Amino acid sequence: MFGESILWWLKNNRSAVHSIRANVLTKEMNGHKYCICFGLEDGQMKRFPVDYYAYISLKEGEEGILTYQGNRFIRYDRGGE
């Protein structure tokens, strides 16, 4: 488990940072774990674990700019150009 976490961390750190137009499709909560699924402008869907504050601040259907690195959510700017 610990070794797997280190491998994901290394993979994320080696990945490029991407910013793309996206909308919030769904929000999921399982215990104290929060995830948000985004629909990207290129037709892909990406699901990210997020912290509580990102989870409560984003609403399904919102449009904006998603910034991520590998499978790591960085931020979501509402509206964004």
PyMOL commands that set and color helices and strands:
alter all, ss='L'
color gray80, all
select helices_A, chain A and resi 2-14+52-57
alter helices_A, ss='H'
color red, helices_A
select strands_A, chain A and resi 17-30+33-40+45-50+63-69+72-78
alter strands_A, ss='S'
color yellow, strands_A
deselect
rebuild
show_as cartoon
